[in-house]
Amino acid sequence: MRCSMPLLTMTNLKHSYGSQRVLEGVTLSIEAGEKIGLVGRNGSGKSTLMRIMAELMQPDSGSIHRQRGLQVGYLDQDPSFEDARTVRDVALTAFTELHQTQQELNDLYEQMQHAEQGQLEQLMRKQASLEARMEAAGGYAIDHVIDGTLHGLGFGEDQFQVDVDVLSGGQKARLGLARLLLRSPGMLLLDEPTNHLDIEGRRWLERFLSETYTGALVVVSHDRWLLDQVVHRIIDVEHGHVREYPGNYRKYLELRKERQQTQQRQHDKQLDRIRSEEQFIAKYKAGQRAKQARGRQSRLERFKSEVLVDRPAELDVMNLQLPRPPRVGDVVVTAEQIGKSFQELTLFSDFSISIAPGDRIGVIGPNGIGKTTLIRTLIGQLEPDQGSIRNSPRLSIGYFRQTQEHLDLDLTVWQSLQSVIVSLDGAARASEQQARDLAGAFLFSGEQQDKTLQEVSGGERARAVIAGLIARAHNLIVLDEPTNHLDIPSAERLEQAVVNFSRDGALLLITHDRALLDATCNQLLVFEAPGRIRHYHGNYSQYLEQLESEAAEHEPRPRKKPRNSGRRKAKSTSSEADSLERLSTKKLEQSIETLEEKIAHIDSQMLQPEVYSDHEQCRQLQEEKVRLQEELEPLEFEWTRRADQVD
């Protein structure tokens, strides 16, 4: 049996930044078609490893072998678009080879119009070759593919001709991702591809990576839901070393916990040995056996530096006693028929809700649709244009917002927490130990606790603010995109804290983090369209099941199979699929039959001597036939999908 060679192999890679070693003897191989998730704490070396894979930097030592001809695509968070003017122009640059082939084909058609009979056969062979190249590179379907990709990543039709110079940073990042996906290289290296995507954009990207893209993928992402849906192997980067785990992110958590438990037992056993040795050394260091004690001291020091395994971090769930917030009665906040508009746009209207203790409400919808405005209106920061809002007299709100201008950046992490948290023993001020315990529960090491807020990263600062909010005894906590700058362990610790949050309090959570949403919220406010909010009682997984059930209820049973259903299945884009799903089966079958009749008519025309001798007419008919076939394929694919569901 012949074994395929890996696309990329790295052996004993080492790399440092100054005195800090970020990669220490890394050895990895990546096979064709593999989907790999790269995880680890911020600063662990993930991005360095990705940039080495992409040949954007060289390691200090070690070897890298890439399969000959391998095309690698790397997602740049700050892409440049010098070679294009509009959004759609940028997308078209992904098909440079196809554009060149199209131009050659057009030139060939011109030659065929004036060719002698003896030259025509040779030109027709060249035509067949060029058309085969067109088909292999995506053919005439690129317009559909481009439109579907741009729609999937959040660009509306009205934005396709927008000049790229006026796009925001987030829009440029999404456009760069679209261009990279359209290029479809043999290996994709995606570093935080969901950073600027809302939930629908993330769902589209998951479907593309798992169902459409056939190359190898290495993805760094804080989106645990995406890692569960897409990848089949996890590579964990920790302290410069890598460990590999088969399966998706959920399986990785199980296997990592088993490994950490084994590591903890080994660590505890080694500590027992160390304590025994230290007792012997202390007992005999000044007596007749002092020489023996000194020898054992030297061996013990070597044991500690070379053999002692580290205590595993983040093994247990957060074990922290949090203060109970004051009771607010049966209702925290009540809103009756409230509305809010901005200029000509209605964000919401006639919206009513009653928030009770124990409610955990997630707020989801596209970016810019009004989620934050709704929350700020509910908590009294904005006045509604209509309706009324009533709060409990004992309402205490903790609000995490994206900007943190209120922080004193000269305070250390533990001092900042001490200044805001409630003492558990009733004292006016929390103790230093209580503040440090809280910091430790939110994954701040002793050294990090003594850094000022000015010195820590943006993600660490956000983590400190969230820790203070959770432990401040509020009875309504509002979190607006709290995991945007958090690595996965920090997001998981936040999740544990919210789950443990007192049932006397309520939660309002705006997030695109579906794992956090699913684990913490028992209700959803879904912005389905501007001005329209759906209040769903249940978690995110249940909501997705409800959407599937509703779609199935409106799906009629197909009655017959179109003649050419054996044709290869088309790769329909997300936007095309959405449009097709709204067609009735009767309308779908009528469209298929109409297109097939048109194609059959073209075939009959091209058999007529007066037509096939007219090269210009032949070319036009051939282009029309290809266009009709491209329209037909997604319709047949949708019909087959419905037939498979019924069967």
C-alpha positions, 0 to 999 in steps of 0.5 A: 500500500502506498502512503502519501507524503505529509504536506508539511513536516516540522522537526525540532523547531526552536524559537526565542524572543530575546531570553523568552523561549516560545518554541522548544523542540516542536515536531509536527506533520500535517497531512492532506485534507486534515483539519487541525485546531491550534490552542493554548494560552495567549502568548504561548507561541501559536501565532509564531508557529503559524507564521513559521508554517506560512514562511513569514518567519524562520525559526532559530533552529530546526527543519521544515519540509513542504510538499513541492508545489504546495500553495499555502494561504495565511490569513492576515489580520491587516490585509492590503488591497492595492490591486483592487478598488471595490469590494467585488474587485478584491474578491475577483483577484482570487481568480487571476488564473481564471481571468487570464484563461477567459481572456485567452478564450475570448481571443480564440473565439475572435480567431475562429471567426476568420480562420480557414477550414484547415486551421479550424480543427486545431483552434477547436482543440485549443478551445476544448483545452481552454474550456477544460482549464476554465472548468477546473478553475471554477468555470463560469460559476465564479460569480455565484461563488463570489456572491455567496462568499461575500454574503456569507461573511456579512457583506450586503449586495449594496456593499459590493461596489463600495470602495475598499478605502472607506471600509472599517478595519473589521470589514477589511479583515472580513474581505481579506478572509473572503479573498483567501477562501476564494483562492482555495489554496492547498493549505489554509492557515487561519489565525482568529478568523472569527474575530469580526464575524457575527453568529451567522458569519461564523455558522457560514464559515463552519459550513464552508470549512467542513463541507466545501473546503477540501484542503488542509486547515490549521486554525487558531481560534478562541471560538470553541463551537467552531473547533467542535464543528470543524477540526479533527485534531487538536494541537495544544501549545504550552510552555513552548511544547506541543501535545496532540489530541485526536478529535474535536475540542470537546474530546480534547477537553476530556483527554486533557483532563485525564492527562492532567489528573495523571500529572497531578497524581505524579506531582503529588507523589514527587512532593511526598518524596521531596518532603521526605528528603527534606526531613532527612536533610534537616535532621542530619545536616549538622551531625555525623551524617552531614556529608550524606545529607549534603549529597542528598541535598545536591541530588534533590536540587537536580530532581527538582529542576530536571524531574519534578513535573509541574502542577497542572494548571486549570485542572479543577473548576473554579472553587471560589465562594462568591457573595450573595447579591441583595434580593430584589423580589420577584422582578429585576426589570420590567419593560412594557412596549418600549421602542427606540429608533435611530434617524430613520431606522427602527431598532425595536418597537413594542418590545416587552419583557419581565426579567426575574432572578435566575434569568440568564438571557443571551442577546444575539443578532448581526453587528449593528442591529441594536443589541447594545442599544436595547440593553442600555435602554433596559438598564436605564442608560438610554431613554426609550422613545416609547413605552416604560421601564420599571426597576426593582428598588434594590437593583444593583447593576454590574456592567462590562463594556468594551471600553474600560476608561474608568480603571485606575491603571496604576493599581496592581491586579489584586489592588484593583480587585480589592477596591471593588469586591465585597468582603465575605466576612462583612468588613468594609474592605476586602482583605488582600488575601480575598483579592488574591484568591479571586485573582487566582480563581481567574487564572492570574498567577502570583507574579501577574497579580503584582503587575499594574493594570497598565502592564498587563494585556488587554485580555488580562485587563478585561479578565480582571474587570469581569472578576470584580463584577462577578464578585461584587454582589450585583443582582443584575450583571450585563456582559457586552462581548466579554470574551472578545479578548479572552483566550480559551482558558479565560473564557472557560473560567468566565463560563464557570463563574457565570454558571456559579453566579447566584440564582438571586441575580440575573444575567444579560449577555451580548455575545457571538461566543456560542459555547458561552451562550449555550452553557450559561443562558436559558433564554434568548433575545434574537434580533431576526431583523431590524425592529423585530426581536424574538424572545425564545425560552431555551438555550442556544442548542435548543434554539437551533433545533427549533429553527430546524424543526420550523424549516422542516414544517414548511418543507413539502414532499417532492413529487418527481425526480428531474431528468438530469438528477444524476449530474454532479452535485453543485457546490451551492453557496450559503446565500444561494441555499437560503434562496433555494430553500424558500422556493416551493418544490413545485416552483423548483421543479418548474424551474428545472424543467424550463432550464433543461428545455432551453439547454436541449433547444441550444443542443438542437440548434448547434447541430444545424449546419447554418449554426455550427458554420457560424463561429460567432453564433456557436460561441454565443450559444456555447456561453449561453449553454454554460450559463444555463447549466450553472443555473441548473446545477444548484437547483438540481442539488437542492431537489436532490437534498429534499429527496434525500431527506424524504427518503 
